[in-house]
């Protein structure tokens, strides 16, 4: 299904997230010359400035709208996976190649879930006002 215009900014974020996930997995596997500490620093910065604001829009705007339409399991999975990703990047978490690979895998799997299930459901069940609220939250983030 074609992505609705109101969700397009979130999908663009997903493209950037997939690039980060891929790079993290390559560095973890020794197939990229980026030093491990530098990759973790990049992941932390992108998480703080790109992923976390994206998560907030999903948790504060998209999630409640989906919940109101009875999509409780999808919203619970959204929150669970966000928390799991936050746990991999929080201060004091392991900074090993294995944990970096895990971060990359979790991020990629989560993005695929959102694109294939969460957003498809949102496009199907949310009304125009609810979708517009998501677009407005995205617009406010980029302003």
DAPE-V380338 format. One record per helix or strand of 3 or more residues. SS is the DSSP state (a for helix, b for strand). FROM is the first residue (numbers start at 1). TO is the last residue. If there is no record, write none. Layout:
# DAPE-V380338
{{SS	FROM	TO} {SS	FROM	TO}}
This chain:
# DAPE-V380338
{{a	5	28} {a	36	68} {a	72	89} {a	97	125} {a	128	142}}
